[in-house]
């Protein structure tokens, strides 16, 4: 379950120093990039009930990490409707819109 509160929402509070506020759709390229940056999101960690992420999974990532990925040309798609507005203190709405995931339905 994603989110700082592990409730499926990208909502943060003052205790979330990483600011896990951007809801992203994982891609193979981003998972490799994140692992190379020292944040392995694809390897399961059973002790924390973390199954490991796969392409297509949705996950709340830290706004500063997303900004870094954006600047490196590796930003994953963003689900704008599930992203907390506090992310705008780190990235711009235009940057997020450039990577907006288009929902089918």
N, C-alpha and C positions, 0 to 999 in steps of 0.2 A: 504494500500500500504506500503510495507516494505522499509527499507533503511533509513539512516540518512536524506536523501533529500526527502524521501517519493516518490521515482521515480521507485521503483521496483529493484534497484541495491544496492548491499552492498558496496557502495563507501562512503568514509569518507572525512573529511577535518579537518583543525585545530580546528574548533569549536566543533567537536564531541569528547568530553572528554571520552565518554564510548567506543569509537572505535567499532562501530557497523559494523564489517567487515567480519563476518563469516556467510555465508548463510547456514541455517540449515533446516532440515525437522523435524517438531515437532512430538514428541511422547507423549503419555499419561504420561509415566514415567518422561520425562523431564519437562513437564508442571507442574506436581505435585512437582518435585524437585525445579523448579524455584519459584513456589509460596511459598514453604517452606523457600526459601532463601530471601523472601520479594519482589519478582518481579512476580506478578500475571499477566501472559500473557493470561490466558484463560477467564477472566471476561471482558465482553464488557464495553467500556467506550464511550458512545454515544457523550459526549461533545467533544471528540477528534476524532470522527469518527473511533474509534477503535472497530472492531466487536468482538474481543476476538479470540484467536487462538484455533484450534482444531488439533488433530493428523492428520498428512499428509500435513498441511499447511507449506509453506516455509516462513522463517523469518530471518532477519539479526540480529544476537545477538552480544553482546559485546565480544570481544576476551578474556578479563579477566574472564568474566562469563563462557565462554565455557571452558577455561583452568581449572577453579574451578570445573566445572561439570566433566571434563575429569579426574581430580585428585580424584574426589569422585566416579568415575565409573558410571557417569550418563550423559555423553556427548551424545547429539543427533547426528544423521547422518549429514554429511556435503556435500553440493554441491560444490565441488572444483572449478568447472568452473565459479561459481558465487561468489566466495569468493575473497575479495580484498587481494593482496599480503602484505599489511601492517599488516595483522594478524600474519605474520611470525616474527614480533618483539615481539610477546607474546607467541606464540606456534610454534612448529616445523612442517614442512611439513609432517614428518613421523607420528606425532600425528594426523594431519588432515586426512592423507591417511588411518589410522587405522579405521576411522569412515566415509570413503567416501561412499556416496550414489551412487548406480549404477543405472543410468538412463536406462529405458527400451525404446527401439526404435531404 
